[in-house]
């Protein structure tokens, strides 16, 4: 009876360990998809030899040094835990002349796991909540990013644009997938600076993404927003032209943020392996006890001995 009880207990513990491993996997997978930010985060891109239209002098400035800083603040969201809400404020400054250019604000709401944008919960661009945002967030890609084409929302054109897988690179020891967005001379409406010259927009943007977590590790933007002659298409003036690159400090900060998520995933994987190993050992022990235990009621028996004959063979 004690062997039976022990085997049942071992089997129960094996099941408990296996279930705990599954639950732990769900928990750490959920943590990995949280896109945790260490409070307010900043990302800075810089460019030299840039051009822009000065809002004070209404004249084109050339050869400028530009600094673009994105300040990202997570917004508390207890009602929809599957959604992340990030408030992104963009400040652009000519560091040569300390000229501040027009700021941009955006609130992005996206699914934590798929990074798909959702139109709810205060999402807006420069305070306009009626601009529908679609595609993926861009600052975040899907957990388990694939080598494929994604659509990322472009705030200049106010629509989704394809970003295509274009290769790999190593960033702080992390294998990153590169995705490239190419836009050339797209119509972007009209600027307040001219009612006759249309605004055209070109962009070559490269995202570097950790495919495991979907977190952004680096970004580069070659942007040209300009007024064009409607008859010839030639450039009248550059509203903003710059080849922007993330600073080393920004890349290092993005890598550290990504490392926190990768560590959580690795911890979960190791814990699950340990629990499943324990479950296998307990299951094996229970099986040995059950198979090795004698069946109930079984007794050792001896075959009856054959009686010896009293006479000789063939005798009366």
JOJOBEL-V283247 format. One record per residue. N is the residue number from 1. RES is the residue in three letters. PHI is phi in whole degrees, -180 to 180 (999 if undefined). OMEGA is omega in degrees with one decimal (999 if undefined). Layout:
n: [N;N]
res: [RES;RES]
phi: [PHI;PHI]
omega: [OMEGA;OMEGA]
This chain:
n: [1;2;3;4;5;6;7;8;9;10;11;12;13;14;15;16;17;18;19;20;21;22;23;24;25;26;27;28;29;30;31;32;33;34;35;36;37;38;39;40;41;42;43;44;45;46;47;48;49;50;51;52;53;54;55;56;57;58;59;60;61;62;63;64;65;66;67;68;69;70;71;72;73;74;75;76;77;78;79;80;81;82;83;84;85;86;87;88;89;90;91;92;93;94;95;96;97;98;99;100;101;102;103;104;105;106;107;108;109;110;111;112;113;114;115;116;117;118;119;120;121;122;123;124;125;126;127;128;129;130;131;132;133;134;135;136;137;138;139;140;141;142;143;144;145;146;147;148;149;150;151;152;153;154;155;156;157;158;159;160;161;162;163;164;165;166;167;168;169;170;171;172;173;174;175;176;177;178;179;180;181;182;183;184;185;186;187;188;189;190;191;192;193;194;195;196;197;198;199;200;201;202;203;204;205;206;207;208;209;210;211;212;213;214;215;216;217;218;219;220;221;222;223;224;225;226;227;228;229;230;231;232;233;234;235;236;237;238;239;240;241;242;243;244;245;246;247;248;249;250;251;252;253;254;255;256;257;258;259;260;261;262;263;264;265;266;267;268;269;270;271;272;273;274;275;276;277;278;279;280;281;282;283;284;285;286;287;288;289;290;291;292;293;294;295;296;297;298;299;300;301;302;303;304;305;306;307;308;309;310;311;312;313;314;315;316]
res: [UNK;UNK;UNK;UNK;UNK;UNK;UNK;UNK;UNK;UNK;UNK;UNK;UNK;UNK;UNK;UNK;UNK;UNK;UNK;UNK;UNK;UNK;UNK;UNK;UNK;UNK;UNK;UNK;UNK;UNK;UNK;UNK;UNK;UNK;UNK;UNK;UNK;UNK;UNK;UNK;UNK;UNK;UNK;UNK;UNK;UNK;UNK;UNK;UNK;UNK;UNK;UNK;UNK;UNK;UNK;UNK;UNK;UNK;UNK;UNK;UNK;UNK;UNK;UNK;UNK;UNK;UNK;UNK;UNK;UNK;UNK;UNK;UNK;UNK;UNK;UNK;UNK;UNK;UNK;UNK;UNK;UNK;UNK;UNK;UNK;UNK;UNK;UNK;UNK;UNK;UNK;UNK;UNK;UNK;UNK;UNK;UNK;UNK;UNK;UNK;UNK;UNK;UNK;UNK;UNK;UNK;UNK;UNK;UNK;UNK;UNK;UNK;UNK;UNK;UNK;UNK;UNK;UNK;UNK;UNK;UNK;UNK;UNK;UNK;UNK;UNK;UNK;UNK;UNK;UNK;UNK;UNK;UNK;UNK;UNK;UNK;UNK;UNK;UNK;UNK;UNK;UNK;UNK;UNK;UNK;UNK;UNK;UNK;UNK;UNK;UNK;UNK;UNK;UNK;UNK;UNK;UNK;UNK;UNK;UNK;UNK;UNK;UNK;UNK;UNK;UNK;UNK;UNK;UNK;UNK;UNK;UNK;UNK;UNK;UNK;UNK;UNK;UNK;UNK;UNK;UNK;UNK;UNK;UNK;UNK;UNK;UNK;UNK;UNK;UNK;UNK;UNK;UNK;UNK;UNK;UNK;UNK;UNK;UNK;UNK;UNK;UNK;UNK;UNK;UNK;UNK;UNK;UNK;UNK;UNK;UNK;UNK;UNK;UNK;UNK;UNK;UNK;UNK;UNK;UNK;UNK;UNK;UNK;UNK;UNK;UNK;UNK;UNK;UNK;UNK;UNK;UNK;UNK;UNK;UNK;UNK;UNK;UNK;UNK;UNK;UNK;UNK;UNK;UNK;UNK;UNK;UNK;UNK;UNK;UNK;UNK;UNK;UNK;UNK;UNK;UNK;UNK;UNK;UNK;UNK;UNK;UNK;UNK;UNK;UNK;UNK;UNK;UNK;UNK;UNK;UNK;UNK;UNK;UNK;UNK;UNK;UNK;UNK;UNK;UNK;UNK;UNK;UNK;UNK;UNK;UNK;UNK;UNK;UNK;UNK;UNK;UNK;UNK;UNK;UNK;UNK;UNK;UNK;UNK;UNK;UNK;UNK;UNK;UNK;UNK;UNK;UNK;UNK;UNK;UNK;UNK;UNK;UNK;UNK;UNK;UNK]
phi: [999;-66;-66;-65;-62;-63;-65;-65;-62;-64;-63;-63;-65;-63;-62;-62;-66;-65;-64;-62;-63;-64;-63;-63;-62;-61;-63;-72;-63;-65;-64;-66;-90;-75;51;-68;-110;-79;74;-80;-118;-128;-134;-120;-120;-130;-150;-119;66;-86;-129;-161;-91;-67;-72;-95;-96;54;-138;-76;-103;-121;66;-89;-98;-113;-127;-113;-120;-99;-106;-111;-123;-71;-103;-58;-149;-78;-76;-129;-65;-78;-108;-107;-124;-120;-98;-115;-113;-112;-114;-120;-140;-84;-74;-70;-114;59;-86;-92;-94;-60;-75;-130;-126;-156;-113;-107;-122;-146;-68;-61;-90;-92;67;-73;-70;-126;-91;-166;58;89;-62;-163;-126;52;85;-92;-86;-95;-86;-72;-102;-134;81;-103;-68;92;-69;-140;-108;-61;-64;79;-59;-102;-86;-152;-96;-119;-103;-118;-73;-103;-79;-80;-90;56;-158;-77;-130;-73;-120;-105;-59;-133;145;-132;-155;-104;-127;51;80;-107;-71;-116;-90;-102;-129;-118;-110;-127;-127;-133;58;-78;-71;-124;82;-126;-94;-61;-83;-158;-99;-113;-92;-69;-93;-119;-140;-126;-150;-121;-120;-122;-99;-114;-127;-75;-66;-72;-101;80;-86;-76;-110;-163;-153;-136;-135;-108;-115;-144;-113;-146;-90;-122;-67;-65;-86;-106;81;-74;-72;-92;-158;-89;-75;-163;-138;-161;-104;-93;-132;-66;-71;-55;-65;-67;-62;-64;-66;-64;-66;-65;-63;-67;-62;-61;-71;-61;-65;-64;-65;-64;-61;-65;-63;-65;-64;-64;-61;-63;-67;-66;-63;-62;-61;-65;-64;-65;-63;-62;-62;-64;-65;-62;-64;-69;-70;-80;-80;-61;-67;-61;87;-75;-130;-74;-123;-114;-70;-64;-79;-74;-64;-84;-75;-82;-111;-74;-60;82;-74;-75]
omega: [-178.1;178.4;179.8;179.7;-179.4;-179.8;177.8;178.2;179.2;178.7;178.2;177.6;178.6;177.9;-179.9;179.5;179.8;178.4;178.4;178.9;178.6;-179.3;179.0;177.4;177.0;-176.8;-178.5;174.8;177.1;177.6;-179.6;-178.6;-177.7;-174.9;-174.6;173.1;178.1;-173.7;179.6;179.9;177.0;174.9;-175.4;175.4;-178.6;178.2;172.7;179.4;-177.4;176.8;176.0;176.7;-178.3;179.7;-179.9;-178.0;-177.1;177.1;-178.2;176.1;179.8;177.0;-176.0;170.8;-173.3;173.6;178.1;-178.9;174.3;176.4;-174.1;-178.7;176.5;179.9;179.4;-175.2;-177.5;-175.0;-177.6;-174.3;179.5;-178.3;171.9;177.2;179.3;174.5;-175.0;177.5;-177.6;178.7;-179.9;-174.7;170.5;-176.5;178.4;-176.7;-177.2;178.1;178.3;177.7;-173.5;178.1;178.1;176.5;-179.9;172.0;-179.1;177.6;-175.6;176.2;-173.9;-175.4;-175.0;-177.3;178.9;179.0;-179.7;-178.6;177.7;164.7;175.1;177.5;-178.7;172.9;-175.9;177.3;-179.4;-178.1;-177.4;174.0;-178.7;179.7;-178.5;-176.0;179.1;-169.5;-176.8;172.7;175.0;174.6;-178.8;170.3;-173.8;-178.7;-178.5;176.9;-174.1;177.4;175.2;173.3;178.5;-178.3;178.5;-173.4;175.9;-179.9;-178.1;176.2;-179.9;175.4;-179.1;170.5;-171.1;175.7;-174.2;177.3;-179.1;172.6;176.9;178.0;-178.2;178.3;-179.5;175.5;-178.4;171.6;176.3;176.9;-172.4;175.1;179.5;177.0;-177.9;174.4;179.8;179.3;-177.6;177.4;-179.5;-179.9;173.6;-177.8;179.2;178.1;-178.5;-180.0;-179.1;177.7;175.7;-169.8;173.7;-179.0;168.1;-175.0;179.8;174.8;171.5;-167.6;170.2;-175.4;-178.6;-175.0;-175.6;-178.2;179.8;179.6;-179.7;177.9;176.4;-176.7;170.6;-170.8;173.9;176.1;-171.1;172.5;-176.0;174.0;-176.0;-178.1;-174.3;-177.1;-179.7;-177.4;174.1;175.7;178.1;174.6;176.1;176.2;-177.6;173.2;-171.3;177.6;177.2;179.0;176.4;179.7;178.6;179.5;179.1;178.8;177.5;178.7;177.9;179.4;179.2;-178.3;178.4;179.8;179.0;178.3;177.8;178.4;-178.7;177.4;179.0;179.5;-179.4;179.0;179.6;178.8;179.3;-179.3;177.9;176.5;177.4;179.5;179.6;179.6;179.5;178.1;178.4;178.8;178.8;-179.7;179.5;180.0;-178.3;-177.6;-176.0;-176.3;177.6;178.0;-179.0;175.9;-178.4;178.3;175.7;-178.2;177.9;179.1;178.7;179.6;179.4;-178.8;179.1;-179.2;-177.3;-178.3;176.9;178.7;179.4;-179.5;179.1;999]
